[in-house]
Amino acid sequence: MVLLHQKTVKIMETYVQQFENWLTLKNYALKTKKSYLCSLRQFWVYCEEQKENATFSKSNAVEHYLLFRYNSQKVSWQTVNGDYSALRLFYKNVLDRVWDLKKLPRPRKQKSLPKVISPEQVSLLIENGATFKHKVFFTLLYSTGLRLGEALRLRVEDVQVATMQLRVLDGKGNKDRFTLLSAETLDLLRFYIRAYRPEGGLLFNGRTKGNKWSEHGAQHSIVQARRKAKLPEFVTAHTLRHCFATHLLQAGTDLVTIQQLMGHKYLKTTARYIHLDNLHFQRVNNPADRIEAWKKITESVNSSGTTGSNSSTNMPLILPYAVPSMTSVNAEPND
């Protein structure tokens, strides 16, 4: 990595400040601002490193950088997409340059399904929390579907006892919403508050009373419990959010309700969880099962002279393997 000249650093920070001001005026979330500003600084350093590269120029700088990120640094397309968003906003709104979508197309999103664990494994994770505070926090994530940052920002007054709801302020996209608060979770939170007496109005304090528990500390607590419980490496705080949605769907909750509880902007985001519910399509009643045509077809076959030595009783089964019975098709999932 090259050391930037002091004059170059000053110019870069001037543009970074302009970009930060624009993001602030557009009311972007603090986490998004930090990510975009980091992307801009990394891009600037890369451009300085490529000055002696004959194939590099101002006109292809962004393309050069994004390909470098994916091909050489091996980052995911999701990360490249974040860099793309940051640089596009910077070029269009700070540098006031034209952004050619034909030459610089946005990376297509990877359509990967969320990874989830079973209710039994969720219980195992909670039981292996290092402290009572950790166990309460894991339970809260699973029973409400909150994002990690949303849970860490919760205040005592966000627990709406009268309506048995949890108020989520300043969620993703600066949106407020309400989510579920079960009686069991409420009792657990009451017990936790009496035992830990958190200060500063926050439900979960960090090492210092009155200060918010850090995301790093909360994630580390889950890593500890995951390892102790011998659960898959992919299990994180966000996995519990995916489990909340998936297990609600398996229990028969409709997609629109889950969308509202999760705070999703688009229903198609929530619809991904259908693919994780193995019994979802088996519970669908096919409209063809309700028409009389099948009876008439079988009657016509039976009356067309296919009886006797070649009767259907002597014919091999066309579908010899088990087809779910109507009882099993309509059965409720165990979890």
C-alpha positions as MATLAB code, in Angstrom:
seq = 'MVLLHQKTVKIMETYVQQFENWLTLKNYALKTKKSYLCSLRQFWVYCEEQKENATFSKSNAVEHYLLFRYNSQKVSWQTVNGDYSALRLFYKNVLDRVWDLKKLPRPRKQKSLPKVISPEQVSLLIENGATFKHKVFFTLLYSTGLRLGEALRLRVEDVQVATMQLRVLDGKGNKDRFTLLSAETLDLLRFYIRAYRPEGGLLFNGRTKGNKWSEHGAQHSIVQARRKAKLPEFVTAHTLRHCFATHLLQAGTDLVTIQQLMGHKYLKTTARYIHLDNLHFQRVNNPADRIEAWKKITESVNSSGTTGSNSSTNMPLILPYAVPSMTSVNAEPND';
ca = [
       0.000    0.000    0.000;
       1.404    3.398   -0.977;
       1.806    6.274    1.449;
      -0.255    9.200    0.239;
       1.302   12.632   -0.034;
      -0.027   15.101    2.510;
      -1.503   17.277   -0.242;
      -3.278   14.244   -1.741;
      -4.687   13.294    1.655;
      -6.000   16.831    2.129;
      -7.739   16.782   -1.264;
      -9.191   13.347   -0.567;
     -10.554   14.363    2.842;
     -12.129   17.463    1.295;
     -14.110   15.288   -1.113;
     -14.883   12.764    1.631;
     -16.300   15.588    3.755;
     -18.430   16.819    0.855;
     -19.764   13.298    0.355;
     -20.457   12.925    4.082;
     -22.374   16.216    4.093;
     -24.490   15.052    1.152;
     -25.252   11.697    2.840;
     -26.186   13.515    6.054;
     -28.572   15.856    4.240;
     -30.154   12.828    2.551;
     -30.629   11.299    6.031;
     -28.668    8.104    5.367;
     -28.227    5.793    8.354;
     -24.993    6.172   10.332;
     -23.881    2.631    9.488;
     -24.473    3.218    5.764;
     -22.559    6.505    5.883;
     -19.555    4.848    7.508;
     -19.604    2.065    4.918;
     -19.859    4.443    1.934;
     -17.133    6.763    3.216;
     -14.848    3.791    3.799;
     -15.516    2.607    0.224;
     -14.617    6.047   -1.129;
     -11.332    6.209    0.801;
     -10.332    2.717   -0.362;
     -11.146    3.665   -3.967;
      -9.069    6.838   -3.710;
      -6.027    4.946   -2.352;
      -6.383    2.356   -5.129;
      -6.410    5.101   -7.782;
      -3.189    6.566   -6.342;
      -1.571    3.112   -6.484;
      -2.517    2.667  -10.158;
      -1.027    5.913  -11.491;
       1.842    4.056  -13.167;
      -0.473    1.410  -14.655;
      -0.770    1.927  -18.423;
      -4.226    0.278  -18.565;
      -5.626    2.536  -15.853;
      -7.247    5.902  -16.571;
      -9.843    8.245  -15.098;
     -12.445    6.986  -17.556;
     -12.139    3.339  -16.450;
     -11.142    3.888  -12.796;
     -14.382    2.591  -11.264;
     -14.550   -0.467  -13.543;
     -10.872   -1.189  -12.804;
     -11.472   -0.945   -9.059;
     -14.629   -3.072   -8.897;
     -13.001   -5.853  -10.944;
      -9.939   -5.658   -8.688;
     -12.156   -6.032   -5.617;
     -13.837   -9.138   -6.987;
     -11.032  -10.849   -8.923;
      -8.013  -10.036   -6.761;
      -9.390   -9.363   -3.290;
     -12.047  -12.081   -3.673;
     -14.777  -10.106   -1.905;
     -18.411  -11.134   -2.402;
     -20.675   -9.569   -5.029;
     -22.682   -8.111   -2.153;
     -19.597   -6.171   -1.034;
     -18.859   -5.086   -4.614;
     -22.450   -3.892   -4.856;
     -21.930   -1.753   -1.765;
     -18.812   -0.186   -3.333;
     -20.780    0.384   -6.533;
     -23.563    2.214   -4.669;
     -21.098    4.446   -2.815;
     -19.094    5.418   -5.905;
     -22.194    5.994   -8.033;
     -23.613    8.410   -5.461;
     -20.250   10.168   -5.144;
     -19.742   10.562   -8.900;
     -23.292   11.763   -9.579;
     -23.905   14.019   -6.579;
     -20.481   15.330   -5.548;
     -18.445   15.269   -8.765;
     -21.578   15.925  -10.845;
     -20.507   13.423  -13.492;
     -22.607   11.239  -15.777;
     -22.817    7.601  -14.700;
     -23.137    5.330  -17.735;
     -25.164    2.265  -16.706;
     -24.305    0.500  -19.981;
     -20.578    0.674  -19.285;
     -20.935    0.273  -15.523;
     -23.882   -2.052  -14.872;
     -24.844   -2.791  -11.277;
     -23.824   -6.321  -10.183;
     -26.725   -8.754  -10.133;
     -27.648   -9.866   -6.634;
     -26.815  -13.408   -5.608;
     -30.101  -15.175   -4.930;
     -28.917  -17.247   -1.985;
     -31.391  -18.490    0.602;
     -31.037  -17.566    4.282;
     -29.476  -20.262    6.469;
     -31.504  -21.354    9.471;
     -31.332  -23.852   12.319;
     -34.092  -25.889   13.946;
     -36.012  -24.776   17.080;
     -34.119  -27.454   19.010;
     -30.797  -25.963   17.914;
     -32.016  -22.469   18.852;
     -32.772  -23.781   22.346;
     -29.310  -25.318   22.490;
     -27.725  -21.980   21.543;
     -29.680  -20.128   24.248;
     -28.836  -22.725   26.899;
     -25.128  -22.356   26.139;
     -25.051  -18.591   26.639;
     -22.175  -17.678   28.964;
     -24.290  -15.460   31.240;
     -27.948  -14.889   32.042;
     -27.746  -11.604   30.112;
     -26.548  -13.472   27.011;
     -29.356  -16.023   27.289;
     -31.961  -13.258   27.594;
     -30.472  -11.440   24.599;
     -30.490  -14.572   22.381;
     -34.093  -15.266   23.407;
     -35.096  -11.707   22.553;
     -33.504  -11.909   19.085;
     -35.276  -15.178   18.295;
     -38.682  -14.230   19.719;
     -38.881  -10.804   18.038;
     -36.916  -11.105   14.768;
     -34.928   -7.959   15.531;
     -31.734   -7.048   13.733;
     -28.688   -6.925   15.990;
     -28.436   -3.127   15.977;
     -32.166   -2.758   16.653;
     -31.967   -5.033   19.692;
     -28.941   -3.213   21.106;
     -30.717    0.158   20.800;
     -33.823   -1.015   22.678;
     -34.866    1.091   25.638;
     -37.018    0.113   28.592;
     -39.889    2.292   27.369;
     -39.925    0.367   24.053;
     -41.437   -2.606   25.884;
     -45.166   -1.959   25.383;
     -46.780   -4.066   28.101;
     -50.348   -2.821   27.494;
     -50.379   -4.024   23.866;
     -47.793   -6.824   24.290;
     -45.618   -5.344   21.555;
     -42.027   -4.257   21.208;
     -41.451   -0.856   19.611;
     -38.554   -0.697   17.152;
     -37.330    2.833   16.485;
     -35.044    3.881   13.645;
     -34.895    0.465   11.985;
     -33.399   -0.186    8.563;
     -34.328    2.642    6.211;
     -35.061    4.860    9.243;
     -38.424    3.121    9.665;
     -40.254    2.514   12.952;
     -42.370   -0.584   13.531;
     -43.812   -2.907   16.153;
     -43.031   -6.588   16.610;
     -44.212   -9.422   18.818;
     -43.717   -9.560   22.583;
     -44.714  -12.911   24.059;
     -45.720  -13.302   27.697;
     -42.712  -15.572   28.290;
     -40.303  -13.004   26.824;
     -41.877  -10.238   28.915;
     -41.464  -12.264   32.128;
     -37.848  -12.969   31.179;
     -37.153   -9.268   30.543;
     -38.710   -8.299   33.889;
     -36.545  -10.815   35.699;
     -33.476   -9.625   33.796;
     -34.099   -5.931   34.603;
     -34.523   -6.713   38.311;
     -31.321   -8.773   38.313;
     -29.050   -6.543   36.177;
     -30.607   -3.092   36.685;
     -29.393   -1.616   33.353;
     -28.829    2.148   33.359;
     -29.208    4.977   30.879;
     -32.636    3.746   29.761;
     -31.083    1.012   27.596;
     -32.095   -2.621   28.017;
     -28.585   -3.936   27.419;
     -25.531   -2.148   28.801;
     -21.952   -2.827   27.818;
     -19.054   -3.166   30.222;
     -19.782    0.334   31.513;
     -23.178    0.934   33.053;
     -25.273    3.313   30.986;
     -23.376    2.657   27.753;
     -24.783    0.593   24.877;
     -23.523   -2.950   24.462;
     -21.304   -3.005   21.374;
     -22.179   -5.057   18.290;
     -18.777   -6.736   18.481;
     -19.383   -7.789   22.080;
     -22.874   -9.111   21.297;
     -21.666  -11.074   18.256;
     -18.781  -12.512   20.278;
     -21.239  -13.798   22.890;
     -23.071  -15.703   20.141;
     -19.803  -17.121   18.767;
     -18.949  -18.425   22.247;
     -22.349  -20.071   22.677;
     -22.285  -21.478   19.137;
     -18.928  -23.138   19.671;
     -19.929  -24.518   23.037;
     -23.148  -25.933   21.559;
     -21.219  -27.326   18.538;
     -23.544  -25.578   16.089;
     -22.671  -24.683   12.447;
     -20.232  -21.842   11.821;
     -22.834  -19.787    9.925;
     -24.894  -19.183   13.073;
     -24.875  -15.448   13.944;
     -27.290  -12.950   15.455;
     -28.905  -12.534   12.028;
     -29.483  -16.298   11.830;
     -31.910  -15.976   14.762;
     -33.817  -13.347   12.760;
     -34.070  -15.768    9.819;
     -35.226  -18.512   12.207;
     -37.945  -16.224   13.616;
     -39.420  -15.658   10.144;
     -39.039  -19.259    8.970;
     -40.551  -20.818   12.086;
     -43.456  -18.334   11.999;
     -44.161  -19.343    8.398;
     -43.998  -23.033    9.308;
     -46.506  -22.373   12.088;
     -48.967  -20.956    9.537;
     -48.403  -17.176    9.851;
     -49.170  -15.340    6.604;
     -46.430  -13.593    4.628;
     -47.830  -10.062    4.973;
     -47.816  -10.305    8.769;
     -44.239  -11.619    8.742;
     -43.245   -8.777    6.389;
     -44.575   -6.199    8.858;
     -42.897   -7.859   11.846;
     -39.561   -8.108   10.030;
     -39.679   -4.550    8.682;
     -39.159   -5.627    5.064;
     -39.830   -2.994    2.419;
     -40.803   -5.526   -0.250;
     -42.894   -8.669    0.102;
     -40.526  -10.502   -2.254;
     -37.839  -10.263    0.447;
     -40.115  -12.064    2.895;
     -41.163  -14.599    0.248;
     -37.648  -16.110    0.299;
     -38.578  -17.923    3.487;
     -41.182  -19.995    1.633;
     -38.317  -22.050    0.166;
     -37.155  -22.916    3.694;
     -40.568  -24.297    4.680;
     -40.519  -27.884    3.409;
     -44.244  -28.412    3.996;
     -45.415  -25.110    2.496;
     -46.227  -26.428   -0.995;
     -47.538  -29.715    0.386;
     -50.183  -27.748    2.315;
     -51.467  -26.165   -0.910;
     -54.770  -27.658   -2.109;
     -54.563  -28.224   -5.856;
     -57.753  -26.940   -7.567;
     -57.671  -29.997   -9.846;
     -58.461  -32.168   -6.825;
     -61.909  -30.554   -6.585;
     -63.203  -31.237  -10.097;
     -65.123  -34.309  -11.262;
     -63.118  -34.855  -14.452;
     -60.842  -37.472  -12.881;
     -63.790  -39.685  -11.965;
     -65.181  -39.493  -15.519;
     -61.762  -40.275  -17.019;
     -61.256  -43.378  -14.870;
     -64.823  -44.530  -15.612;
     -64.226  -44.184  -19.351;
     -60.995  -46.178  -19.094;
     -62.673  -48.955  -17.117;
     -65.500  -49.160  -19.631;
     -63.195  -49.284  -22.682;
     -62.369  -52.976  -22.359;
     -59.227  -52.808  -20.276;
     -60.531  -55.367  -17.797;
     -59.792  -59.065  -17.641;
     -56.276  -60.482  -17.831;
     -54.858  -57.008  -18.480;
     -56.887  -55.361  -15.744;
     -55.484  -52.512  -13.727;
     -55.125  -54.828  -10.744;
     -52.445  -56.768  -12.629;
     -50.670  -53.722  -14.013;
     -47.477  -52.490  -12.367;
     -47.767  -49.273  -10.391;
     -46.865  -46.228  -12.447;
     -45.816  -44.383   -9.280;
     -44.544  -47.167   -7.025;
     -43.113  -44.840   -4.401;
     -45.042  -43.133   -1.648;
     -47.147  -40.125   -2.551;
     -48.129  -38.019    0.492;
     -51.610  -38.896    1.648;
     -54.197  -36.188    2.146;
     -53.741  -36.582    5.902;
     -50.007  -35.940    5.796;
     -50.332  -33.178    3.227;
     -52.628  -31.128    5.421;
     -50.885  -31.916    8.667;
     -49.454  -29.054   10.688;
     -45.655  -28.899   11.031;
     -44.213  -30.233   14.272;
     -42.432  -26.991   15.076;
];
